[in-house]
Amino acid sequence: MAQWLNYKELKAEISFIDVLEHYGVEMKIKGEQATCPCPLPSHDGDSTSPSFSANLDRNIFQCFGCGAKGNILDFLCLMGDKNPKDAKQFHQVAVMAKRKFLYKPQREAPASNKQKASGKAKVVVNPPLDFELQGLDPNHPHFDELGLKPETIKHFGLGYCKRGLMAGRIAIPLHDANGQLIGYAGKLVDESKVSDDNPLYLLPARRERKNVVYDFQPELFLYHGHAITKPVCYVIVTQGFMLIWRLWQEGKRDVVSVIGDGLSDEQASLISYLICVKHGF
């Protein structure tokens, strides 16, 4: 079943500036209007004239050169060579837009008066980390026990951690679709110590800092998805960590993994963007 989305709210909440910056568009902003040469792939007019205008308050756009116009989700469809009038394609783009632009923490709007009055913390999901774990040991004997080769260990950035919350575990870097580090998972080396309070695999914990809650939601990303940098004919989808490491080591490089139970709509949408579409029989 497809994920239900409130398109009206989604169109209002996404920042057009974030979207244009994501596509590397250089714009001039005056008041609520942003202007630039039309960035749409289908544009067939002058590519240097600032014919494209976006209203940053209403989240609508129009190109006075090629005539394209619509709302911010229509724009995302056209940038991805999708048809905004196709309900299925439009929904897929909307799911991607929610994941990519609503959970982006770099551009944080000031808290509203209502938020300040209630004291509620703002929640950001899967934000990039501002640090990397240092001193990880890629030569720990446990890697031999797992049958992992140095090439595999290096590719996935694995390393034994000696201190901190990950002490005694193999640290596993987690990256979002853009390749940004969003957290670390940890595999316990001494499996005799596994318990309800000390699981075999540890995922990033929910944390709060300066009235902002940082929440990790594994169903919103694909492990190793960032490593597939162009569309491929097929993708092998696994669950967990061990199987994907072994498959990659065996030469099956176009492989991703879901962390958690089942495949979410967001993950299915991410997978669809990794696969090239061939027409005909």
N, C-alpha and C positions, 0 to 999 in steps of 0.2 A: 504494500500500500504506500502510495506517495505521501511524503511529509506535507502536512497542511501548513500553508503560509498565509499570513495576512499581507497581501501585496501592497495595500494602501499604506500600512504602517512601515513596511520595508522600504518603500519608495521615499518616505519622508525621513527615515532615520539614516540612510546611507549618505555619506558626504561626497558631493560631486568632486570636490578638490582631491579627496583621497583616490577616487576613481581615475581622474585625469593624471595624477602623479604616478599611479600604478602603471599607466601606459606610457609614462615618460613624456607627457605632453607639457610643453612650455606655454604658459598662459599669462595673460594680463588681466588683473582683477581690479575692477573699479566698482565699489559698492557691492551690490549683489550679483553683478554680472562678470563672467569670465569669458574672454575672447581669445581665439587662437586660430591658426589654419586648421581646416577640418581634418581630424585624425581618422575618420572612418575609412576602412579598407575599400568600401564601395564608392568613395568620393571620386568623381570623374572630372572635376573642375580644376581651377587654379589651386595648386597645393601650397602656395605661399601667401595668398591673401587671407587675412583674418576673418573668414566668412562664418566661422563657427562661434556660436554664442550659447552659454549655459547660464541659466538663472539659478544661483546657488541657494536661494531661499525656497523656491518652488520645485527645484530638482527637475527642470525640464530643459530641453535643448532644441536648437534649430540651426541648420546650416543654410545660409542664404545663397550658397553656391550650388550644392547638389540637391537641396530641397529636403533633405532628411530632417525629421523632427520627432519629438516624443518625450517620454520621461526617462529617468535614469536607468531603469531596467531595460527599456527599449535600446538605450545606448549601449549597455553591456551586451545585449544580444547581437547588435550590429557589429560591435568590436570583435566578437567571437565568431563572426560569420554565421550567426543563427538568425532564424526568422522570428521576430517578436510576435507575429500573428499565429505562430504554431504553438498551441497550448503546451505540448510536451517540452519543446525546446525552451519556451519561456520559463517554465517551472524549473527546469534543470539550471538555467542561468540564475534564477532567483535563489535557489538553494546555495549555489556557489557564491553568490553575492553576499548572502547572510553570513556564510562561514568566513569569507575573505575580508569583508569590509565592516561588519558589525563587531567582530571580535578583534579589531585592530586597536592596540592600546597606545600606539605612538601619538595619536591625535586625540587627546582626552578633552572633552568639552568641560567647562567649569560646572561644578555642581550647582543644581538649581536651588532656589530658596527653600523649596519643599524638602530636598535632600538634606540641606544643611540643618533645617529645623528638626527633621526626624532623626538625624544622626546616622542614617543608614549608610553603610559602606557601598561604594561602587564596585561592581563585579566585572572583571575582564577575564576572558577565557583564552587559554593557550597562548599567552603573550610571550614574545621572545625573551630569553634570559639576558641579563646584562653581565653575565659572568660565565666562565667555563671551569670545570673541575681541572685542577692541576695535579701533576705527579702521578697520573694513572700508570699502572704497570702493564704493558702489553705482553710481557713475557712470563706471566704468572703460570705455574704448573697446571692450574685448572684448565687452561686453554688446551693443553695436551689431552687432558681427561675428556674434554668435549670433542676432541678431534678437529679443532679449528686450526687452520694454517695461518701463518703471519699475514699473508695477503688479505685473507678474510677479516682478520682482527683489525688490520689497518683500514680497510674499506669501511667497516661499520664503526670505527672509532672506539673500539672496546678497550677496556683497561681495568685492572684490579685497583680498587680504592682502599686505602689504608686508614683513612680518618673521616670524621664527620658522620652524617646520617647514612652514608653509603659504605661505611667501614665494613670490611669483610665481604664485600659484594663486587661483582663485575658491573662496572658502570656502563650503561647503554644510552648513548646520546639519542634524543628524539628530535626530529626536524619536521617542520610544517611543509606545506606544498611549495613554499618559496625558498626552502633550504635554511630557514632560520631555526636556530636551536631553541626549543621551547621547554626542554626539561630533560631529566635523566631517569631511566628505569634502573633497577639494580637486581641482579641475580645473586642469590645467596650461594657462596662457595661451599660451605659446610652444611650439606642438606640434613644432617642429623639435628641441626638447630631449628629446623622449620617448626613453626607453631602458629596458632591463631594470631598471636601478637607479632610473629616474626615470619611473614610469608616467604615463599621461595622467590617470588618476584615482587619487588616494591615499585610502585608507581609514584609520580610526583604528588605531593600532598597539597591540599588546599591551604593557602596561607593568607594572612592579612598584614598589610603594612601601610601606615599613614592613611587609614580609613579607606583603603582599596583592597578588595579581596581578589587574589589571583587563583583562578580555578583551572585545573587540568581536566579536560574532557576527552578521553581517548577515542570516543566515537566520532570525533570531528576531524581526525587526521588518519593518514595511512603511513605506517612504518615503512620506510625506504621508498615512499612514493616520490620524494624530491629527487631521487637519483635517476629517475626515468625522465630525461630532459626533452624528449620529442615523442610524438605519437608512435606507438608500436602496433603490430598486428594482433597481439594477444598479451595478456598479463596473467601470471599465476598468482592467485590470492591464497594466502595461508593464514593461520592464526597463531599468535604468539611469536616467540623469538627464535627458538632453536631450529625449527624447520626452515625458516627463511635463510638463516646463515648457511645451513647445509646445502640447500638448493643453489644458492648463489655460488658456493664453493664448487659445486658440480658443474658450473657453467651456465646455469639458468639465471641470467642476469635481470630479466624483466619480471621481477617478483616483488610483491608487496605483502604486507601483513596487517591484519586488523588486531587491535589489542582490546580484549574484552569479549563480551558475548554477542555473537552474531554480527551481521553487516548492517550498518545504519544507512539511511537514505543519503546522508552527506558523503559517506564513504563510497557508496555506489556511484554517486555523481562524480566524485573525484576519479574513480576508475574509468568512467566513461570518457573523461577528458584525456586519459592516457592512451586510449585506443583509437587508431585511425579507422575511418569508415570507408569501406570499399563498396562501390555500387556495381550492380550486375551480378551474374551468377558464374 
